[in-house]
């Protein structure tokens, strides 16, 4: 995955903001400063921005959405009005 996409998905900022952060040298991957926003990283890489470790928040959110889509508490209906994305009509 591209470093800029990873940081943006982690909530560091927009893709444009993240590109500026990367080009200013505020991001390291495995302890090495990276100034190329197109740099590819893997899940095993340690990414740090402004001396703070960055975790892949998007992976947790994806797993949460998938698991909650299958739970009874995340769907329902009141009358004929839909209250969730998977509600019966």
DSSP file (Angstrom, degrees, kcal/mol; ACC not computed):
  #  RESIDUE AA STRUCTURE BP1 BP2  ACC     N-H-->O    O-->H-N    N-H-->O    O-->H-N    TCO  KAPPA ALPHA  PHI   PSI    X-CA   Y-CA   Z-CA
    1    1 A X              0   0    0      0, 0.0    40,-3.0     0, 0.0     2,-0.1   0.000 360.0 360.0 360.0 145.5    0.0    0.0    0.0
    2    2 A X  B  >  -A   40   0A   0     38,-0.2     4,-2.3     1,-0.1    38,-0.2  -0.427 360.0-127.5 -68.8 143.0    1.2    3.5   -0.7
    3    3 A X  H  > S+     0   0    0     36,-2.5     4,-2.4     1,-0.2     5,-0.2   0.880 107.5  52.9 -60.1 -41.5    2.4    5.4    2.3
    4    4 A X  H  > S+     0   0    0     33,-1.9     4,-2.2     1,-0.2    -1,-0.2   0.893 110.5  47.3 -64.5 -38.6    0.1    8.4    1.7
    5    5 A X  H  > S+     0   0    0     32,-0.3     4,-2.8     2,-0.2    -1,-0.2   0.908 111.1  52.2 -67.2 -41.8   -2.9    6.2    1.5
    6    6 A X  H  X S+     0   0    0     -4,-2.3     4,-1.4     2,-0.2    52,-0.2   0.932 112.8  43.7 -58.7 -48.9   -1.9    4.4    4.7
    7    7 A X  H  <>S+     0   0    0     -4,-2.4     5,-2.3     2,-0.2     6,-0.4   0.883 113.9  50.5 -67.7 -38.7   -1.5    7.6    6.6
    8    8 A X  H ><5S+     0   0    0     -4,-2.2     3,-1.5    -5,-0.2    -2,-0.2   0.924 110.4  49.2 -64.7 -44.0   -4.7    9.1    5.3
    9    9 A X  H 3<5S+     0   0    0     -4,-2.8    -1,-0.2     1,-0.3    -2,-0.2   0.785 105.5  59.1 -65.1 -27.0   -6.7    6.0    6.2
   10   10 A X  T 3<5S-     0   0    0     -4,-1.4    -1,-0.3    -5,-0.2    -2,-0.2   0.493 121.2-108.6 -81.3  -2.6   -5.2    6.1    9.6
   11   11 A X  T < 5S+     0   0    0     -3,-1.5    -3,-0.2    -4,-0.2    -2,-0.1   0.636  80.1 129.9  89.4  14.7   -6.7    9.6   10.1
   12   12 A X  S   <S-     0   0    0     -5,-2.3     2,-0.3     1,-0.3    -4,-0.2   0.862  79.4 -67.7 -69.3 -34.8   -3.5   11.7    9.9
   13   13 A X        -     0   0    0     -6,-0.4    -1,-0.3    -5,-0.2    -2,-0.2  -0.968  67.8 -45.7 168.9-175.4   -5.0   14.0    7.4
   14   14 A X     >  -     0   0    0     -2,-0.3     4,-3.0    -3,-0.1     5,-0.2  -0.244  61.6-101.7 -69.6 167.4   -6.3   14.3    3.8
   15   15 A X  H  > S+     0   0    0      1,-0.2     4,-2.1     2,-0.2     5,-0.1   0.904 126.0  49.5 -58.7 -39.5   -4.2   12.8    1.0
   16   16 A X  H  > S+     0   0    0      2,-0.2     4,-1.6     1,-0.2    -1,-0.2   0.932 112.3  46.7 -65.4 -45.6   -3.0   16.3    0.2
   17   17 A X  H  > S+     0   0    0      1,-0.2     4,-2.1     2,-0.2    -2,-0.2   0.918 112.1  51.1 -60.2 -44.1   -2.1   17.1    3.8
   18   18 A X  H  X S+     0   0    0     -4,-3.0     4,-2.7     1,-0.2    -1,-0.2   0.870 104.9  55.9 -64.7 -38.3   -0.3   13.8    4.2
   19   19 A X  H  X S+     0   0    0     -4,-2.1     4,-2.5    -5,-0.2    -1,-0.2   0.899 108.9  47.9 -61.7 -39.0    1.8   14.3    1.1
   20   20 A X  H  X S+     0   0    0     -4,-1.6     4,-1.4     2,-0.2    -2,-0.2   0.900 111.4  50.4 -66.9 -40.3    3.0   17.6    2.6
   21   21 A X  H  <>S+     0   0    0     -4,-2.1     5,-1.7     2,-0.2     6,-0.3   0.919 113.2  46.1 -62.3 -44.2    3.8   15.9    5.9
   22   22 A X  H ><5S+     0   0    0     -4,-2.7     3,-1.9     1,-0.2     5,-0.4   0.939 110.9  51.0 -65.1 -47.8    5.7   13.2    4.1
   23   23 A X  H 3<5S+     0   0    0     -4,-2.5    -1,-0.2     1,-0.3    -2,-0.2   0.749 103.4  60.2 -65.9 -21.9    7.7   15.5    1.9
   24   24 A X  T 3<5S-     0   0    0     -4,-1.4    -1,-0.3    -5,-0.2    -2,-0.2   0.488 116.9-113.0 -83.6  -1.2    8.7   17.6    4.9
   25   25 A X  T < 5S+     0   0    0     -3,-1.9    -3,-0.2     9,-0.2    -2,-0.1   0.692  78.8 127.6  84.3  19.6   10.5   14.5    6.4
   26   26 A X      < +     0   0    0     -5,-1.7    24,-2.3     8,-0.1     2,-0.4   0.418  56.6  75.2 -89.0   2.2    8.1   14.0    9.4
   27   27 A X  E     -B   49   0B   0      7,-0.4     7,-2.5    -5,-0.4     2,-0.4  -0.941  56.9-172.6-120.2 136.0    7.5   10.3    8.6
   28   28 A X  E     -BC  48  33B   0     20,-2.6    20,-2.5    -2,-0.4     2,-0.5  -0.952  10.4-157.5-123.0 147.8    9.8    7.4    9.1
   29   29 A X  E >  S-BC  47  32B   0      3,-2.5     3,-1.6    -2,-0.4    18,-0.2  -0.986  84.8 -15.1-123.0 118.7    9.3    3.8    8.0
   30   30 A X  T 3  S-     0   0    0     16,-3.1    -1,-0.1    -2,-0.5    17,-0.1   0.845 131.4 -52.8  54.6  36.6   11.3    1.2   10.0
   31   31 A X  T 3  S+     0   0    0     15,-0.4     2,-0.5     1,-0.2    -1,-0.3   0.401 116.0 111.9  85.7  -2.7   13.4    4.1   11.4
   32   32 A X  E <  S-C   29   0B   0     -3,-1.6    -3,-2.5     2,-0.0    -1,-0.2  -0.906  71.3-118.5-107.6 126.2   14.3    5.6    8.0
   33   33 A X  E     -C   28   0B   0     -2,-0.5     2,-0.4    -5,-0.2    -5,-0.3  -0.368  29.3-160.1 -61.3 137.0   12.9    9.0    7.0
   34   34 A X        +     0   0    0     -7,-2.5    -7,-0.4     1,-0.1    -9,-0.2  -0.984  22.4 172.7-123.7 129.1   10.8    8.7    3.8
   35   35 A X        +     0   0    0     -2,-0.4     2,-0.7   -10,-0.1    -1,-0.1   0.332  56.8  92.5-114.1   3.7   10.0   11.8    1.6
   36   36 A X    >   -     0   0    0      1,-0.1     3,-1.7   -14,-0.1   -33,-0.2  -0.887  57.2-161.9-103.3 113.4    8.3    9.9   -1.2
   37   37 A X  T 3  S+     0   0    0     -2,-0.7   -33,-1.9     1,-0.3   -32,-0.3   0.720  91.2  59.7 -67.6 -19.4    4.5    9.7   -0.8
   38   38 A X  T 3  S+     0   0    0    -35,-0.2    -1,-0.3   -36,-0.1     2,-0.0   0.387  74.6 130.6 -87.9   3.7    4.3    6.9   -3.3
   39   39 A X    <   -     0   0    0     -3,-1.7   -36,-2.5   -37,-0.1     2,-0.4  -0.351  57.2-130.0 -58.7 132.0    6.6    4.7   -1.2
   40   40 A X  B     -A    2   0A   0    -38,-0.2     2,-0.3   -37,-0.1   -38,-0.2  -0.729  27.1-174.2 -92.3 134.2    5.1    1.3   -0.7
   41   41 A X        -     0   0    0    -40,-3.0     2,-0.2    -2,-0.4     6,-0.0  -0.816  11.7-143.8-121.0 162.2    4.8   -0.3    2.7
   42   42 A X    >   -     0   0    0     -2,-0.3     3,-1.5     1,-0.0     0, 0.0  -0.721  35.2 -98.5-118.0 172.4    3.7   -3.6    4.0
   43   43 A X  T 3  S+     0   0    0      1,-0.3    13,-0.1    -2,-0.2    -1,-0.0   0.770 120.8  57.9 -61.7 -26.5    1.8   -4.7    7.2
   44   44 A X  T 3  S+     0   0    0      2,-0.1    -1,-0.3     0, 0.0     2,-0.1   0.575  84.2 105.0 -83.8  -8.1    5.0   -5.5    8.9
   45   45 A X    <   -     0   0    0     -3,-1.5     2,-0.7     1,-0.1    -4,-0.0  -0.454  69.3-131.8 -75.0 144.9    6.5   -2.0    8.5
   46   46 A X        -     0   0    0     -2,-0.1   -16,-3.1     7,-0.0     2,-0.5  -0.876  25.0-166.2 -96.3 115.1    6.7    0.3   11.5
   47   47 A X  E     -B   29   0B   0     -2,-0.7     7,-2.8     7,-0.5     2,-0.4  -0.892   6.8-177.0-108.1 129.8    5.4    3.7   10.4
   48   48 A X  E     -BD  28  53B   0    -20,-2.5   -20,-2.6    -2,-0.5     2,-0.4  -0.989   7.1-172.5-128.8 133.2    6.0    6.8   12.7
   49   49 A X  E >  S-BD  27  52B   0      3,-2.7     3,-1.3    -2,-0.4   -22,-0.2  -0.991  77.6 -12.6-126.9 123.6    4.7   10.3   12.1
   50   50 A X  T 3  S-     0   0    0    -24,-2.3    -1,-0.1    -2,-0.4   -23,-0.1   0.900 129.2 -55.0  52.2  45.7    5.9   13.2   14.3
   51   51 A X  T 3  S+     0   0    0    -25,-0.3     2,-0.4     1,-0.2    -1,-0.3   0.657 116.7 113.1  63.5  20.0    7.4   10.6   16.8
   52   52 A X  E <  S-D   49   0B   0     -3,-1.3    -3,-2.7     0, 0.0    -1,-0.2  -0.985  70.7-119.0-122.3 129.4    4.0    8.8   17.1
   53   53 A X  E     -D   48   0B   0     -2,-0.4     2,-0.5    -5,-0.2    -5,-0.2  -0.382  26.4-140.4 -63.0 140.2    3.5    5.3   15.9
   54   54 A X        -     0   0    0     -7,-2.8    -7,-0.5    -2,-0.1     2,-0.3  -0.909  14.9-161.6-107.2 126.9    0.7    5.1   13.3
   55   55 A X        -     0   0    0     -2,-0.5     2,-2.0   -45,-0.2     3,-0.2  -0.806  31.0-106.3-107.5 151.0   -1.6    2.1   13.4
   56   56 A X    >>  +     0   0    0     -2,-0.3     3,-1.1     1,-0.2     4,-0.9  -0.504  42.6 171.5 -77.1  81.1   -3.8    0.9   10.5
   57   57 A X  H 3> S+     0   0    0     -2,-2.0     4,-2.3     1,-0.3     3,-0.4   0.849  71.1  66.8 -58.4 -36.7   -7.2    2.2   11.8
   58   58 A X  H 3> S+     0   0    0      1,-0.2     4,-2.2     2,-0.2    -1,-0.3   0.818  95.6  55.8 -59.2 -31.5   -8.9    1.3    8.5
   59   59 A X  H <> S+     0   0    0     -3,-1.1     4,-2.1     2,-0.2    -1,-0.2   0.911 108.8  46.8 -67.4 -41.9   -8.3   -2.4    9.1
   60   60 A X  H  X S+     0   0    0     -4,-0.9     4,-2.4    -3,-0.4    -2,-0.2   0.923 112.4  50.1 -64.0 -44.5  -10.1   -2.3   12.4
   61   61 A X  H  X S+     0   0    0     -4,-2.3     4,-2.6     1,-0.2    -2,-0.2   0.897 109.9  50.5 -63.2 -40.1  -13.0   -0.3   10.9
   62   62 A X  H  X S+     0   0    0     -4,-2.2     4,-2.2    -5,-0.2    -1,-0.2   0.931 111.9  46.9 -62.7 -44.9  -13.4   -2.7    8.1
   63   63 A X  H  X S+     0   0    0     -4,-2.1     4,-2.3     1,-0.2    -2,-0.2   0.877 112.2  51.2 -65.1 -36.7  -13.5   -5.7   10.5
   64   64 A X  H  X S+     0   0    0     -4,-2.4     4,-2.7     2,-0.2     5,-0.2   0.919 110.1  48.7 -65.6 -44.3  -16.0   -3.8   12.7
   65   65 A X  H  X S+     0   0    0     -4,-2.6     4,-1.4     1,-0.2    -2,-0.2   0.908 112.9  47.8 -62.8 -42.3  -18.3   -3.1    9.7
   66   66 A X  H  X S+     0   0    0     -4,-2.2     4,-0.5    -5,-0.2    -1,-0.2   0.926 115.4  44.0 -65.4 -44.6  -18.2   -6.7    8.5
   67   67 A X  H >< S+     0   0    0     -4,-2.3     3,-0.8     1,-0.2    -2,-0.2   0.883 113.7  49.7 -71.1 -36.6  -18.9   -8.1   12.0
   68   68 A X  H >< S+     0   0    0     -4,-2.7     3,-1.0     1,-0.2     6,-0.3   0.753  99.3  66.8 -74.5 -21.6  -21.7   -5.6   12.8
   69   69 A X  H 3< S+     0   0    0     -4,-1.4    -1,-0.2     1,-0.2    -2,-0.2   0.747 103.7  46.8 -67.4 -21.7  -23.4   -6.3    9.5
   70   70 A X  T << S+     0   0    0     -3,-0.8     2,-0.3    -4,-0.5    -1,-0.2   0.416  93.6  96.0 -99.7   0.3  -24.1   -9.8   10.7
   71   71 A X  S X  S-     0   0    0     -3,-1.0     3,-1.1    -4,-0.2     4,-0.3  -0.705  71.9-135.4 -96.4 147.1  -25.4   -8.8   14.2
   72   72 A X  G >  S+     0   0    0     -2,-0.3     3,-0.9     1,-0.2    -1,-0.1   0.763 101.1  63.6 -67.7 -26.0  -29.1   -8.4   15.0
   73   73 A X  G 3  S+     0   0    0      1,-0.2    -1,-0.2     3,-0.0    -5,-0.1   0.663  94.6  60.1 -75.8 -14.4  -28.5   -5.2   16.9
   74   74 A X  G <  S+     0   0    0     -3,-1.1     2,-0.3    -6,-0.3    12,-0.2   0.539 106.4  46.7 -92.0  -4.9  -27.2   -3.3   13.9
   75   75 A X    <   +     0   0    0     -3,-0.9     2,-0.3    -4,-0.3    12,-0.0  -0.885  61.4 120.6-131.1 163.8  -30.4   -3.7   11.9
   76   76 A X        -     0   0    0     -2,-0.3     7,-1.3     8,-0.0     2,-0.3  -0.923  38.0-122.9 164.5 176.2  -34.1   -3.3   12.4
   77   77 A X  E     -E   82   0C   0     -2,-0.3     2,-0.5     5,-0.2     5,-0.2  -0.998   0.8-152.2-147.4 149.4  -37.2   -1.4   11.3
   78   78 A X  E >  S-E   81   0C   0      3,-1.6     3,-2.0    -2,-0.3     2,-0.3  -0.965  76.3 -46.5-119.9 110.5  -39.8    0.8   12.8
   79   79 A X  T 3  S-     0   0    0     -2,-0.5     0, 0.0     1,-0.3     0, 0.0  -0.515 118.1 -33.5  63.1-126.5  -43.0    0.4   10.8
   80   80 A X  T 3  S+     0   0    0     -2,-0.3     2,-0.4    -3,-0.1    -1,-0.3   0.346 113.1 109.9-105.5   3.9  -42.0    0.7    7.2
   81   81 A X  E <   -E   78   0C   0     -3,-2.0    -3,-1.6     1,-0.0     2,-0.3  -0.648  69.6-125.8 -83.5 133.9  -39.2    3.1    7.8
   82   82 A X  E     +E   77   0C   0     -2,-0.4    -5,-0.2    -5,-0.2     3,-0.1  -0.605  26.8 178.2 -78.4 134.5  -35.6    1.8    7.4
   83   83 A X        +     0   0    0     -7,-1.3     2,-0.3    -2,-0.3    -6,-0.1   0.393  65.7  26.9-115.1   0.1  -33.3    2.2   10.4
   84   84 A X  S >  S-     0   0    0     -8,-0.3     3,-1.4     4,-0.1    -1,-0.1  -0.974  83.4-103.0-155.3 164.9  -30.2    0.5    9.0
   85   85 A X  T 3  S+     0   0    0     -2,-0.3   -10,-0.1     1,-0.3   -16,-0.0   0.703 121.4  38.2 -67.2 -19.4  -28.5   -0.3    5.8
   86   86 A X  T 3  S+     0   0    0    -12,-0.2    -1,-0.3     2,-0.1   -11,-0.1   0.122  85.9 138.7-116.7  20.2  -29.6   -3.9    5.9
   87   87 A X    <   -     0   0    0     -3,-1.4     2,-0.3   -13,-0.1   -10,-0.1  -0.308  55.7-116.6 -68.6 146.7  -33.1   -3.4    7.3
   88   88 A X              0   0    0      1,-0.1    -1,-0.1    -2,-0.0    -4,-0.1  -0.605 360.0 360.0 -78.1 144.4  -36.0   -5.4    5.9
   89   89 A X              0   0    0     -2,-0.3    -1,-0.1    -7,-0.1    -2,-0.0   0.404 360.0 360.0-109.7 360.0  -38.6   -3.2    4.3
